[in-house]
Amino acid sequence: MHPPGADTVLVRHGDVNTKSTTVKRYMLRILVENLEAALEDRSVSGAVDRRWHRPLIATDEGDVEAAVEAAASTFGVVSASAAVTLEPDREAIYDVLDETARRHYTGGSFALEVNRADKQLPYTSEDVAREGGTVVWEAVEDEFEPEVDLEDPDLTFGVEIREEEAFVYLDSVSGPGGLPLGSQEPMVALVSGGIDSPVAAYEMMKRGSPIVPVYVDLGEYGGIDHEARAMETVRVLSQYAPNFDLRVYRVPGGEAVATLVEEMETGRMLSLRRFFYRAAERIAEQTGASGIVTGEAIGQKSSQTAQNLGVTSRVTDLPIHRPLLTRDKQEIVALAREIGTYSDSTIDAGCNRVAPDRAETNAQLERLLAVEPDGLLERATAAADDADLVEP
Ligand SMILES: Nc1ncnc2c1ncn2[C@@H]1O[C@H](COP(=O)(O)OP(=O)(O)OP(=O)(O)O)[C@@H](O)[C@H]1O
């Protein structure tokens, strides 16, 4: 929903504001590039303009809602609104409020939210809120019984007044927040296509790190849809990153998994994790990534006890980031639904069971190394070198 004639998207960012001027300038430049890419990817016409420290998208009414959606799927953006641009003149603002109220008010409570950046103006935000509220009231009182509710209104009319222009808007669509993608170093994301790992990758992207997705092909243990599930979830993630390369490194792990199943019982899942991390480390070396991201959460599986995570992590010097470490499963599921990876993650992958009957929950490194197949880590490095790059 937008005011008649809306021609602009107001883009609000959050954490970028907390930065020093130099860092902010750097981050805003990346944000603008990402907004441009999001518009282009969706074939939405719009010109991104960075004025007054906050980007605006100039567009036309036909494209304005799509431009809001594009902005609201861009990391770093807290919210976006479709707005009409006008002179910073009270009468002009009231005319638009009048027209907007007649078009969109359908009863219930309303409020005006006024922000004024230019403190030199001869009127205050309160003046505009009071007078604008009266304009809205008078526009609709013949047909409805309007009510003002500043706490929890059914409809909010937004007015933002800057030095050279003013904006009137209705809705604010929430964005993901975080930092612009590309403002941090890349990370290798181990993506299995289950519910957790795509969410973990998304969380890293949200903090500005582009991901290098790595999927380990489990061969006959993977099941027919296992790979498809992983690829589909990365495809969903790639929609949040139109100007980044999210091709997936598919690492051939089938033989190593078969060896683990044949030769190892206790600790098998932990050695498999060590294989994953070592392969990820190799790809990080090749791509200049500065860490590894996994979907592990403490205590979620037997391989994810605090002790086991401590032991398996020692296979690499790179930091292993686990953004979901402290999350409950229900929270992770809710996030997966929100970002759009849930339905692909829950495709039945028909995997064959790799886990042994008795799970190791209290691994000791020496004990594990004593039973791990010889050369497993070298095989991980070689498998990473043999990985092919797959378009998700
Ligand atoms: N085949 C795989 N390829 C790449 N990474 C994997 C693979 N299997 C597991 N991982 C990584 O190891 C982590 C822990 O493995 P786990 O067995 O719990 O995964 P899962 O339950 O199959 O998937 P998810 O954790 O995504 O729900 C995953 O979150 C993921 O980061």
Ligand as a Chemical Component Dictionary entry (heavy atoms), coordinates in Angstrom:
data_LIG
# 
_chem_comp.id                   LIG 
_chem_comp.type                 NON-POLYMER 
_chem_comp.pdbx_formal_charge   0 
_chem_comp.three_letter_code    LIG 
# 
loop_
_chem_comp_atom.comp_id 
_chem_comp_atom.atom_id 
_chem_comp_atom.alt_atom_id 
_chem_comp_atom.type_symbol 
_chem_comp_atom.charge 
_chem_comp_atom.model_Cartn_x 
_chem_comp_atom.model_Cartn_y 
_chem_comp_atom.model_Cartn_z 
_chem_comp_atom.pdbx_ordinal 
LIG N1  N1  N 0 26.945 -33.323 3.083  1  
LIG C1  C1  C 0 27.321 -32.203 3.661  2  
LIG N2  N2  N 0 27.944 -31.248 2.935  3  
LIG C2  C2  C 0 28.370 -30.091 3.489  4  
LIG N3  N3  N 0 28.206 -29.819 4.801  5  
LIG C3  C3  C 0 27.605 -30.724 5.576  6  
LIG C4  C4  C 0 27.121 -31.950 5.052  7  
LIG N4  N4  N 0 26.546 -32.629 6.068  8  
LIG C5  C5  C 0 26.675 -31.866 7.182  9  
LIG N5  N5  N 0 27.319 -30.719 6.884  10 
LIG C6  C6  C 0 27.679 -29.622 7.814  11 
LIG O1  O1  O 0 27.835 -30.146 9.108  12 
LIG C7  C7  C 0 26.858 -29.589 9.988  13 
LIG C8  C8  C 0 26.365 -30.610 10.971 14 
LIG O2  O2  O 0 25.955 -31.784 10.322 15 
LIG P1  P1  P 0 24.545 -32.483 10.537 16 
LIG O3  O3  O 0 24.722 -33.926 10.354 17 
LIG O4  O4  O 0 23.939 -32.012 11.811 18 
LIG O5  O5  O 0 23.763 -31.883 9.298  19 
LIG P2  P2  P 0 22.287 -32.128 8.805  20 
LIG O6  O6  O 0 21.377 -32.384 9.946  21 
LIG O7  O7  O 0 22.343 -33.113 7.690  22 
LIG O8  O8  O 0 21.970 -30.716 8.152  23 
LIG P3  P3  P 0 21.673 -29.329 8.862  24 
LIG O9  O9  O 0 22.676 -29.105 9.951  25 
LIG O10 O10 O 0 21.820 -28.364 7.741  26 
LIG O11 O11 O 0 20.275 -29.385 9.370  27 
LIG C9  C9  C 0 25.763 -29.055 9.061  28 
LIG O12 O12 O 0 25.038 -28.007 9.665  29 
LIG C10 C10 C 0 26.578 -28.577 7.878  30 
LIG O13 O13 O 0 27.140 -27.313 8.144  31 
# 
loop_
_chem_comp_bond.comp_id 
_chem_comp_bond.atom_id_1 
_chem_comp_bond.atom_id_2 
_chem_comp_bond.value_order 
_chem_comp_bond.pdbx_ordinal 
LIG N1  C1  SING 1  
LIG C1  N2  SING 2  
LIG C1  C4  DOUB 3  
LIG N2  C2  DOUB 4  
LIG C2  N3  SING 5  
LIG N3  C3  DOUB 6  
LIG C3  C4  SING 7  
LIG C3  N5  SING 8  
LIG C4  N4  SING 9  
LIG N4  C5  DOUB 10 
LIG C5  N5  SING 11 
LIG N5  C6  SING 12 
LIG C6  O1  SING 13 
LIG C6  C10 SING 14 
LIG O1  C7  SING 15 
LIG C7  C8  SING 16 
LIG C7  C9  SING 17 
LIG C8  O2  SING 18 
LIG O2  P1  SING 19 
LIG P1  O3  DOUB 20 
LIG P1  O4  SING 21 
LIG P1  O5  SING 22 
LIG O5  P2  SING 23 
LIG P2  O6  DOUB 24 
LIG P2  O7  SING 25 
LIG P2  O8  SING 26 
LIG O8  P3  SING 27 
LIG P3  O9  DOUB 28 
LIG P3  O10 SING 29 
LIG P3  O11 SING 30 
LIG C9  O12 SING 31 
LIG C9  C10 SING 32 
LIG C10 O13 SING 33 
# 
